[in-house]
Amino acid sequence: MLLLACFCAGVVLCAFLPVLPSWPLLLTVLLLSWPLWWRTRRLWLLALVAATLGLGYAAWRAELRLAQRLDTALAGEVVQFSGVVRGLAKPGEFGVRLRFEVEDAAPGLRLPPLLELSDYRQQPWPAGSRWRLGARLRPPRGAANVAGFDAEAWYWSEGVLATGSVLKGRQALGMATDWPARIDRLRERVAQRLLAGSDEVRAAALVAALAVGAQQTLTRDDWQQLAATGLTHVVSVSGLHITMIALLVAWLLRRVLRHLPPLRRPLWWVLGGAMLAAGAYAALAGFSVPTQRSLWMLLVAALALASQRGLSPLQIWLAALTLVLLLDPFAVLAPGFWLSFGLVAALIVMVAGRRAPGGKWQTALQAQLLVTLASTLPLALFFGQLPLVSPLANALGTPLVSLLLTPLALLAALLPWPWLLDAAVWTAQLFWWWVDLLAGAPLYAVPLLPWPLLLAALAGTLLALLPWSWSGRALGGCLLLPLLLYRVPPPASGTLAVELLDVGQGLAVLLRTRQHALLYDTGAGDATRVLLPALRALDVRQLDTLLLSHHDSDHDGAAVSLRDGIKVGRILAGQPRFYPGAEPCRGGQSWVWDGVRFDVLWPPPAWQGEDNAHSCVLRVATAGQALLLSGDAPLAVEQALVARYGSALRSQWLVLGHHGSRTSSGDDWLRQVQPQMALVSAGYRNRYRHPHPQVLSRLDAAGITLWRSDHDGALALRLGPRQGELQARRAQAARYWRPSS
């Protein structure tokens, strides 16, 4: 067991390395040193060998996948290729997203085998259909912030090695005839029938999601409600549902076999039937990466039971973990991997730790408490918040979905009987009623934890779960307390902490003093994706001021959802008429927070002009450093500010206006501000070519160092009395699988 555990540890380690180790070198070292570890057979040496083998195996698999990545010369270029639509297309507000398996490309052109494409024309993309099309491809890219969803890790774990947008003009090539395509077409037909068979759209969408994995039918509001109650996991077709279906089929087979003539090895029939049902459900749900992982886990458990070798649950668990990592060493990048294996381990510990059989209610309560305890650290680490109602929500929601709704959804999918669909929809409505009832409960935000506290929390979780004495469990609880009580140290008095967030083609800058916080713009989209996770990670419980430079979606698009997620004091805006309760942002406004001075320089009172010219220009200064932000202020506004303030504009740090557009950051502006460092917030390979080459030339001529969110991720500054410090989030979280700039 120890050697398997060390092998798995080596595989896990590889996924988090900044540089990929050389697997031939690791293998050579092991071969040259074999007399030492083979002859002595010391346990610690064998454990080291097993870990090295795991690291080398993962490095070899990673090299194979890296060789399939998109050629950097093709990034941003239009490419013609043909292939087949895999899975179900996902309609969205702005376009359709689909997985596309490349079958053929131009001679000499090497493309990744699996792409994720976006069609902004929202054309139909039937499952299993074959097309020849053109697309503009690029390496998978996601926001790199202090916290939040890591799209690049998710793409890598899913095997998606390039993304792109479909261009106009496509040629239909018929339908693929392989089994995956046929199953996808069946899933699509079933999903359409389930959605069309009921007027209760929300409930029918949940039935379709559980039956065939059509999770795209759920709205963003639905997912937020599930996250607020800790019930997201019950909607994803993974280990919980597949295992419950397998257990249900096994129970039915045992009941049936009792009334039939005796069969040879009845256990094999039961386990075989259960695995067949689990495999069929996994295929019907799309055979996604989580369902594959769950199926392999279940297969190992079935083989262990069939062998009747008396393996312990922990040995079966470790064997399943090893098989999953052998088949997919990149699964460790998915939060679901840690949640599923962690929760199964917690249940194994619970069963092993019971000294006497208790009642069913006592056992169920104990299981729920242990699962809640085991999930505390992963939820805090991956999502930065703990739904306080999660134990109560799961107490009813999990058995309702697993034991009742999922079987009904599958029966409604397989049998065209209206009453089955009605029963499934009614059960789904009951589930949504329970979710909506509890979704308003408060969430406990957990800031970004330092490594020592993470290790202490991990040790505390293990101590609290193991069947030791109450003193050991009490010690575990004490080690878990810092996870709940930790607070991020605030900046010192007279110091300004700045976080230029990576929001793509937009702008959002968080300014923190010792006791106050101001957010300058919000970027576009939904605050739950970037802003709120980053604020939780930095331990910002409320915003004293939200400053919205002007009314443009890439600067204020997330303002409404931000106010729904965090308390906001006052709102200052360059165009206040667009925001209820907002105060006008006017030149001459000034205040001091904790020894840091904030000065609004623009716009003047009663100003009339185009939208960008209304941008609030803000200068923030400590005793020795200053930061200047100008929103989308154009050259004319810069000239007016130069004429009005002159050398008073001087700032060591400058956030380039209008994302580095050539309509801002003029020569006179740069000459008067005299920044040492310039920061720009822009989307990766954005269609506006921001920052513009003309602006880059101006900065280079002035000897100004440029930091870019599209290349460097979020930028963290610390401005003090004497010197400023900058850290790039992408460099802090360097991984071998992240695409280069």
N, C-alpha and C positions, 0 to 999 in steps of 0.2 A: 504493500500500500504506500509506503514512504517513497519508493522509487517512482510509482505512478504520479504521486502528488508532486514530486520534484520535476518530472517531465512536464506536467501541466503548468507548473510555475514558470518553466523556461519558455513555453509557448506564450503565456500571458505577458511575460517581460518583454518579448520581442515587439509586441504591438505598441509599446509606449516608449520605444527608443527613438532618439532624434535622428540617428544614422543607422542604417541596416548593417549588422555585422556580416562578415564574410563566412558563409557556411562551409566552403571548402577548407578555410583556415581552421575553423572549429573542428571539423572532421579530422584534419591532419593532426592537430594537437591531441585529440583523443586516441588516434591510432599510434602515435609515437609514445604516448604515456601509458599504453595498455599494460605493460608489465607491472607498473606501479599499482594501478587500481584493480587489475584482475587477480594478481597473485596475493596481494595483501587482503583484498576484499573488506576493507574497512568501510563501515556503513556510511560515514560522512563522505568518503571518496566516491562510493557508488552513487550517493545522492547527488554529488556534484556532477558526475558523469551523466546521470539522468537529466538534470537540469540543462546541461550543455547540449545534450541530444535534442531536447525540446526546443531550445533556442535555435539550434541549427536547422531543425526541421521547419520551424516557422519562418526562418530567414530564407530557406530554399523556396518555400511556397510563395513568400512575398516577392522574391526575385522573378518568379514566373508571372505573377500578376503585374509587377512593375513593367515587365517587357511588353505587356498588352496596352499600356497607357497610350493616350493620344500623343502623336508626334507634336512637339512644340511648334514646328513649322506650320502645322495645320490649324493652330489655335486662331480663331477669328476668321478663317477662310471658309468659303463656300465649297462644300464637298457633295458629290453625287454618289449615292449608294442605294442598294436594295436590301430588303429584309422583311421581317415579319413582326407584327404587333404581339407582344407577350403580355399576358395578364389583361386586366380591364382598364381601359382608358379612364382618366380621372378629370371630369369637367370641373372647371373652376370659374371664378368671377371674371378673369381676364383671358383664359385660354384653357386648352386641354393638355394635360400631361400624360405621357404614355411611355412605357418601356418598349424599346425597339431592338431586336436582335439582328445584327448585321449578317447578311448572307453573302453579299458580293459587293465589291467596290472596284474602282478603276484599276487597271493593271499597275502594279508597283505601289499602290496606295494601301497602307496598313491602318486599319481602324480598330478600336476596341470592340470586343464581341457584343457588349451590351451598352446601350445608350439610354439616357432619359431625355426625351424631346418634349418641347412645348410648342403647341400650335395655337397661335394667337388669333387665327381665323376661326377657331372653334369648329373645325370640320369633323364629321363622324369618322371614328377609327374603330371599326369592328374588331373584336378579339380574333386573333388568328389570321387576320388579313395580311396580304403581302403587297408591298408597295416599292416603287422606285421613286426616290425623292431627293431633293436637295436641302441641305441644312447648314447652318453656320455653327460649327462645333467649338467647344472650349473645354479645358479641364474642369472637373467639378470644383466649384468654389462656394464657400459659405462664409458667413460672418465670423470673425475671430474676436470675441469679447471676453471679458473676465468670467462670464457665465452665460448660459443659454444653450440652445440646441446647436450641436456641432454637426453641421450638414456634411462636412468633408469626411468625418469619421463614419457617418451613416452611409454615404455613398460607397466608401471603401469596403465596409462590411457587407454591403449588398452586391458588390461586384460591378457597380456602375462606374465606369472609368472615363466617361465623357458626357457632357450635357450639350444641348443645343436647341436652336429654334428652327422650326420647319419653314422653308421658304415657299413662295407661291409656285404652284404647279407640281402636281404629283401624278404618277401613273399607276393605276391599279394593276396588279399582277395575279389576281385571283386569291384563293384561300390556301393556306398551308394545310397539309394533310397529316402531319405528325400528331402523335397522341397529346402532347402539351397543347397544341392549337385546338384540337377537338374538345379537350376538357375545358379550355378557356371559353370556347363558344357555348358549351353547355352551361357554364357558370353565368355567362352574359344573358342567355335566354331565361335562366331561372331567376336571376336578379330582376330582370324586366317584368317577369310574371308576378313576382312577389310585390314589387313596387306598384304595379298596376292593379293588383287585386284588392287594395284597401284604400279608403279615403284618409286613413290616419297616416299621413306621410312620415311623420317622425318615428312612429312605432314600426311601420313597414320597413323603413330604412335600417332600423336596428335588427329586424329579422333577417334582412338581406345580408347585413354585415356578418351576422353569426352563422348564416347558412353557407354562404359562398365567399366570405371574405371581402365583400364589397363595401369596404369602410369609407370609400369616397362619397357614399350616399349620406353620411352624417355631416352636419354643418359644423362650422367652427365653434358656434355657441354650444352645440352639444358636447364637443370635446372639452370645452372650458368647464362646463357643468360637471362632467365626469372627473376632470382633474381636481376640481374643488372638493370632491367627495372621496377621492382616492379610489375610484372605480374604473379608471381607464383600462386596467388590465383585463377586466371581465368582458370587454368588447372585442379585444384582439383575440383572434383564433390562435391559441398557442397551447402550451402544455396543460393548462387547467381543463379546457374544454375537450381536447383530444383524449386526455386521460380519463375524464368522466365518461365519454362515449365508449371508450374501450372497456371500462369497468362495467358499464351498463350492459354492453353486449356479452361480456364474460358472465355476468350474473344470469342473463337470459339463457345463454347456452348451457350453463350448469343446470338450470331448471328444466330445460328441454331434455338434456341427456339423461336425466333421472328416469324419464318415461320411455326411453328407447333401449333396445338390447345393448348389453355391455359392449363398449368399444375398447380397443387396445389403446392404452395411454390416453385416457380422456382429458388429462391436463393439457396435452398438446393440442387437442381439438379446441379446447376453451381458449387457450392462449393464441392459437392460430386465428381463430375467429375474431378475437379481440383486436389483434394486430391488423387483420384485414380491414376491419371497420375503422380503425385509427388511420390506416393508410388511405382509405377511400375518403374519409373526412378531410385529411390533409390535402389530398388532390383537389377535392371540391372547393376547398378554401384557397386554392391557388398555389399550394406547395411553396409558400414564401419561406424566407430564411428562418423566421421563428418557428413555423410549423415543421420544417425539416429538423430543426434542433430538437423539438419536442418528440418527434417520431423516433429519432435515434435514441433518445433517452428511454423511451418506452420499450423499444426493441431490446435494449440491453437488459432492462428489468425483466422482460418476458423470457429471454434466453436464460437468465440467471435462475428464474423460478422453474423453468422447464428442466434445467440440468439437475436440480435437486441436490446441489452440492453444499447446501447450508450456508451460503454466503450471507453476510450481514447486510443490512440496508446501507450502511456506510460504504461497504465494499462495492455494492451495486452502483451507488451514487458516484463513486470515484471512477468506476469503469465506464459509466455513461459519460462523465465529464471528459475522460480521455478520448473516447470515441468521437464525441462532438468536436473536440479540438483537433483531432486527426483529420476529420473530414472538412472542418472549417476553422482554421486557426484564427481567422479574423472576426469570429463571433464575439470575442472578448470586448470589442469596441461598442457593442450594443448594450444599453442599459437593461434590456430584457434578459440578456444572458445572466447577468448578476442577480437580477430579481428572481428569475426562475430557479436557478441552482441554489441560491441562498435560501429561498423559502422552502424548497424541498429539504435542504439540510436541516432547517429549523424544525420541520415536522418530524424528521428522523430522530433528532435529538429529543423531541417531545415524547415520541413513542418509547425510545430507549430509556428515558428518564422517569417514566411512571413506575412507581414501586408497587402500586396496587391498582387493580381495575376500578375505575370510577364510573359514575353514571354517564349517560350520553350527553346530557347538558353540561356536566362538569368537563367532560372531554372536549366538547365543542368550544366551550368558553376558554379552556386552557389553550387549545389550538389557535384560537383567534388572538389571544393575548401574545402568544409566542410569535405568530406571524407578524403582528403589528410591531413587536420589538425587533424582529429580524429585518423588517423593511424600513426601519427608521433611518439607519445610516445610508442605505442606497437612495432613498427618497430625498434626504437632505443633500447628498452629494450630487445627484444627477439633476434634481429639479429645484433645489433651494427652498423648498417649503414642505410643511407637513400639514395635511388636512386633519384638523382636530377631530372631525366626525368620522374619520376613516374606519375605526373599529366598528362603530355603530352602522355605518353605511354598508360595510362588507358583511356584517352579521346577517343581513337580509338580502342584500344585492347579490352577493356571490353565490349562495345556494339557489336563489331564484333563477339566476341566469344559467348556472351550470347544470342544475338538476331538472329544471323545468323548461325554461325558454329555449335553450340550445337544442334539446331533443325535439321540441315542438317545431322549431325553425327548420330542422333537417327533415322532419316528416312532411312539413308543408312544402319543402323544396322538392322532395322525391315523389310525393303523391299529390295529384291535382284535385284535392278535395277542398272546397271552400271553407268548410268548418274547421279544418286543421289550421289554415291561415288565419281565420278569425280568432281561434284560440291562442295562436302565437302572438298575434297583434294585441289581443287583450292583455296577455302576460307582459308584453313589452310596454304597454301603457302603464301597467302597475309598476314596472321597474322605473320608468321615467318619472312617475309621480313620486316615488321614493327619492330619486336623485334630486328633483326640483325642491322637494321638501327640505333637504339637508344642505343644498348647495350654497345657501346664504350664510352658513356657519363660517367663523373666522378661520383663516389659514395662519399657521405659525411660520414666519419667515426665518430661514436659517442662512446666515451670511457665509461667505467663502471661508472654509476652515483651513488653518495651517496644517502641515503634515503631522506634527506631533499630536495634535488633537484628533486627527483622523485615525492615527494608529491607536490612540487611547480609546476612541469610540469603538474601533473594531475589536480590541481586546475586551472591552466592557460588554459588547454584544455576545461574544463567545462565552464569557464567564456567566452572564445572566442566562444563557440558553442551556449550558451544560448541566447535567443532573447532579450537581454538587450540593453542598450544604447551603443553608440560607446565608451564611456569612460570605461564601463565595459569590452568590448571586447579589448580595448587597454591595460587595466590592465592584461587581460588574455595573451595577446601577450608578455607583459613584463615578466610575470612569465614563459613563455615558452622559452625565450631567453637563460637562463642559460643552458638549455638542449643542445643548439647548440654551446654555447661559452665555456662550461666547459672544463678544461684541468686537467688531473691528475697531482698532485704536483710531480715534479721530486725528486729523491733522493738528499739529501744535498751533498755538496762538501765533498769529502773524504769518501763517503758512497757508498756501492755497493748493488743494489737490484738484487736478483737472483730469477728466476722462473724456477724450474725444472718442465716442462710440463708433463702432463699425456698423453703420446702418445702410450700407450700400450707397446708391445714388441719392444722398440726402445729407442732413446735418443734425447732430444731437451732441451737445457738449454738457457734461455735468461738472459743476463747480462747487467744491465743498470747502468750508472753513471749519473751525473747531466745533461750532454748534449750529451751523446753518448749511443749507443746500439750495442751489439754483440750477435749473435745467434750461439751457439755451437751445430751443428748438427740440423737436421730437423725431424728426425723420418721417418717412412715410409708413403706411401699412398699419400693423396692429402692435400695440405696446407690449403685448404678452410674448412676442417673439424675441425682442432684444432689450427694450427699455426696462421692463419690470424685473426680468431675471438679473440684469446688471445692477439695478438699484438694490435688490435683495442681497446680492453677493457683496456689495459694498456697504451693507448695513444702513441704507438710507430708508428710514421709516416714513418720512414725509418730506415734501418739498416746500420750502418757505416761499419760493418764487418760481413760477414757470414763465419764462420769457420767450414769446413767440415772435421771431424777427419780422415776419410778414406772412401774408396769406398765400402760401404755395404748398402743395401737397407733400413735397419732399422735405418741407420744413415743419409743417404742422399737422400732417396726415394722421399721426398717432396720438394727437392731443386728447381726443374724446375717450379712447380706450385707456389712456394713461390716467385720466381723472377717475375712471371707474376702478382702477386698481391701486391707487395710492392717494393719500390725502394731500391736497395742494392748497397752499395759503393764498397768495395773491397771484393774479395773472397780469403780466405786462405784455402789450402787443403793439407792433407797429401799425396794425390795422385792427383796432379793438372792436369795430362793429361786427366782425365775424365771430366773436367769442363772447357768449353771455357772461356778464360779470367782470369782464376784463377792463383794466385801466390802460390809458394810452401810454405808450413808451415815448418819451420826449427828451430831446437833448437838454442837458442841465440837471437831470435827476441824478442824485448821488447818495450813497449810504456807505456805512462802514460796518463790516461784520468781523468781529474777533481780530481786529488789527489789519484787515484786508479791505481796500477801498474799491468800490464799484462805481463807475461813472458811465452814464448813458450820454453818448456824443451826438446821436442822430436818431430820428428826424426832428427838425425844429417844430414848434407849435404851429398848428393850422397848415401843415405841409400838404401840398397837392402835387401828385406825380404818379408815374406808373408803379406797379406793384413792387418791383425790386427796389425802387428808389425809396420805399417806405421802410426798408430794413433797419431794425434797431442795431446801432453800432455800440458795442459795449467794450470798455477798457477796464480791466481788473488788475490791481497793482498791490504787491506786497512792498516791504521796505526796500527791496533791491531788485525785484523782477516785475515784469508786466506782461499781460496777455491781451491781445486785441482781436475782437471778433466783429465781422461786418456783414454777416448774413449773405445776401445776394446783391449788396450795394454796388451799383455800376461805377464806371470811371468818373462820371459827372459828380456823383456823391463824394467819391474819393477826393476829387479836386476841390470841392467845397469844404471838406474837412481839413485838407491841407491848408487852404487859405484861412480858415477860422482858427485852427489850433496850432499849426506849425510844429515846432519841436516838442510840444506837449503830447504829440501822438507817439513819441518814441517808445517802443516796446521790444523786448528781447524775443518774444514769441508772437507769431502772427498766424491766425487761421485764415487761409486764403479765401477771398470773397468768391462767391458763386462757384464753389467747387473747383477753382482753378480755371474758370472760363477766361477767354481773352478779353471779355468785357469788363474785367476787374483786374486788380493787382497791377496798376499802371506804374511806369517808371518813377513819376513824381511821388506816388504813394509809398513805394518801397524806399525811395531815397529819404523820405521824411520819417517814416516809421523806423527804418534801420533795424529790421529784425535779424537776429542771429539764426533763428530756426523758423521755418515755415511748415505749417501743417495743413493738409488738405483732406477733406472727406469726399470720396468719390466712389462710384461703383466699379467693380472689376470689369475691365474692357467695356465700359459704358459707351453707348452710341453717340454721345456728345464729344468724345475724345477728351474728356476732362481728366487731369489737368492738361490744358492746351499746350502744344509745343512752343508757342510764343511766350507763354508765361514761364515755362521751364527755362527758356533762354534768358529771360529777364532775371530769374533767380540765380542762374548760373553766373551771369555777368556780374551780379551784385555779391557773389560769394556766399549766398544764403543756402544753408542745408535744408533739404526738403524731406519731410516724412509724410507718407501716403497711407491712408486707411486701406486702399485697395491692394497694396503690397504688404503693409506692415500690420494690418489689423487695427484694433483699437489702440489708442496712444494714451498712456498714463503719464501725466506730468506732476511734478511736485515742485512748486515755486516757493522759495524761502527768502530769507533776508539777503542772501548773497548769491546763490547760484541755483539754477533749475536743473532738475533731473528728468530724464525721459526713458520710458520703457515701452517697447512694442510688444503687444500681446501675442502676436504670431510667433515672434522669436522666443517668447517665454514658453510656448506650448509647441515647440518644434517636434515634428514626427516625420519619420522616413516616408510615410505615405501621403503627406500633404503635398499638393502640387506646387511647383516652384512659381515664382512671380513671372 
